[in-house]
Amino acid sequence: MKKIIISMIALLFVVFWGCTKDEKTTVANEKIYVIGTNAEYPPYEYLENNKVVGFDADIIEELSKRVGFNYKWSNMNFDGLISALQAKKVDMIIAGMTVTEERKNFINFSTPYIAPNICYIVLKNNNLKNSNELQNKKFGVELGTTEEGIARQVPGAQVIPFTGHTSALLALKANKIDAMLLDESVAQKYIENNPEIESIGVASGESKAMAFNKNDEELKNKIDAELKKMLDDGTIQSLKEKYGI
């Protein structure tokens, strides 16, 4: 009888240990998606207590619930995002990235979820009143952005690249450059926090979308399907209102 009891206890231990091991293995093997961004674009994405927050961050949080995935952020310079996606160091990008034909050669885009205007930002005391007065001026732009292309279309423009908008803003305040280019809603936040700057005109709107590796078609389709639903059911609109976009 004692042998039977000992055998049963041993069997139960094996079953329990096996189940526990399987559960731990499942948790350990559950993929955590890496989201690439450049958290210098309030209200789209910015750091608050060392956490990525904002309009795009809320979109990812909602998508994670609808699609069912865990994620973490990888915050880097904007010009490094596409190469990181190609090298699969990140699984997707959300960073106010403009859809362009050139970028489509290297990455896949989701359905565009917003199309803000681009603003010309200057110091108030420089007496520049409209974008027509920016010929032959120095423009500070973030590397790898479409704002760089817009600046180069201004006759005689001298384009000075920066790794981020923060460093370009400091250069503007120090009169090392004459103007910056920012998304309209991003510009509003910068103007709110820096009363010495202002917008003197806008360029045409640009469609923004999430980006995916060319080989991750299945992931792109899953995310895109829910993103379209969020556009249709008013979720994106509610987030735009939340952030004043």
N, C-alpha and C positions, 0 to 999 in steps of 0.2 A: 504493500500500500504506500509506504514511504517513497519507494522508487517511482511509483506512478505520479505522486504529488510533485516530486522533484522534477520529473520529466515534463509535467504540465507547466510548472513554473518556468522551466528553461525554454519551453516552446513559446510561452507568452512573452518572455523577454526578447526572444528572437523576432517575433512578430512586431512587438512594440518598437524595438530598435530599428527594424527594417522600415516601418512606417515613418519614424522620426527622421531617418536618413533620407527617405524619399522626399519628405516635406522640405528638409533643408536643401536638398539638391535642387528642388523646384524653385525655391526662393533664390538660391545662388545663381541659377541659370537664367532667371528672368532678365530680359534685356532692358537696360536703361539707355534710352535714346539721348544722344548728346545734341543739344540745340546750340548752334553757332549764332552769335550776335555781336554787336558793337554798342555797348550800353552808354552811348553819349548822345542819344536822340530823344530827349524828353519832348513830348509825352509818349513816344513809341516804346523806347526802352532806355532805362537809366538805373543807376544804383541808388538804393535806399537802405541804409544799414547793411551795406555789402550784399544786398540781395537785388537781383534783376527784377524790376517792376515796370509797369506801364501798359499801354494799349496792346502791343505785340505780346507781352508777357501774359496778359489776361487771355489773349487768343490761344496761346499754347496751353494754358491751364485748362481752358474749356475743351480744347481738342483732346487733351490727355484723358479727360473724363468720358468724352463721347466715343473715342476710338478705343480707349483702354490701354494706355501705356504709361510707364514711368519715365522720367526724364531728368536731366541736369543741364546746367548752362555752361557754355564755354565762351567767355567774353574775350574778344581779341580785336586787333585793328581791323577796320573794314576791308582794307586791301588784302588781308590774309584769309578772308572767309571762303572765297571760291576755291582757292588751292587746298584749304583744309577739307572742304567738302569732296573735292576730287580724290584726295588722299584718304578719305573715309575717317578722318580725325573727328569729324562731326557728321551727324546723320541727316540734318536738315538745317536750313538757315531761315531765320526771321529777323530782319534788321532794316526794315524800310527799304528793301532792295528794289530798284527800278528794273522792270522788264525791258530788256534790249535784245535786238537780234544778235548782236555779237555775243552776249552772255549765253544765249540759247545754244550756241555751238558747244558749250562746255558743261552746262547744267540744265536741268528741267525746272520749269516754273509751275507753281500752282495757279489756280484761278486768281487774278488780281483781286485784292480785297479793299483797296483804297487808291485814290489818285489825287494827291494834294498838289497845289501849285508850288513853285519854287520862288523864294523871295531874295531880293538883293538887300543886304544889310550893310549899313555904314554908320560911322560916328556922326552924331547930330551936329557937332561943331565943325565938321568938314564942309558944310554948306553944299552938299550934293543933294539935289532935289528930285531927280528921276534917273532911270536907268540909262537914258541917252547921254548922260554926263559921265558915264563910266568908261568911255573910250580912252585907251592908253593908260588905264589905271592898273594897280596891282590887286589881284584877286587871291584870297586865301581859300583853298579848297582841300577837302579830305581826299587822300589818295584812293583811287579805284572807284570813285563815285561818278555818277552822271553829271553832277554839278561841275566837275572839271571840264566836261565837254561843252556845257553851256557857257562857261566862262571863256573858253577858247574861241567862241563865236563872236565875242565882243571885239570890235576892231581895235587892234593895238594892245590888247590886254596882255599883261604879264602875269602868268599863272604860277603861283607859289604853292607847292604841295605841303600838306601837314598830315600827321598821323591821326589827328582827331580834331573835332570842332572846338574843343576846349583850348587847345594850343593855338588854333587859328583866331579865336576870340581874343586871347591875350595879345596876339600880334596886332589885331585891329585896334585894341585899346592903346597900344604903344605906338600907333601910327606907322607900323612897319608894313602894313597893307592898307588898301583903301576900301575894300569891300569883301564880304563873304557871301556865299550862296547857301541857303537853308530851306528845307521844307517849310511851308507856311505855318503849320502848327508848331513845328520845332522852333521857328523864328519867334513865334508869340511867346513861348516860354523863356527864350533867351532875352527878349525885350523886357518881359516882366521882371526878370532878375538883374537886368543891366539897363537902367533907364537912360544911359548915355548913348545907346544905339537905337536905330530905327530902320524900318523897311521903306525903300523908295521905289517899289514896283515888283511885279511878279512875272515870271516866265510861265509857259503853259504847264498844265498838270502832267504828272508822270505816274503810270500805273505801277503799284507796288505789289509784290507777291512773295510767297515763300519759295525756297529753292531746295532742290534735291539732286543727289548724284544720278547721273545718267543710267546707272545700273540698278537703281532702286525704284523701278517703275511701280511695283506693287505697293510699296510704302507711300509713294507719291499719290497713287490713286485712292488709297484709303483715307489719307489726310484730306485730299482735295474734295472727296465726296462729302465729308462732314463740314469742310469750310464753306462749300456751296450752300449747304443747309443753314449754316450760321448767317450767311448773307441773306437767304430767303426768309428766315424766321425772325429777323430783326435783331439777332444777337449782336452782330457787328455794329449795327446802327446804335444800339444801346451803349456799346463800349465807346463809340465815337462821341456820343453825348456825355458820357462819364468823363472823358478826357478833353472835352472841348475841341474836338477835331472837326 
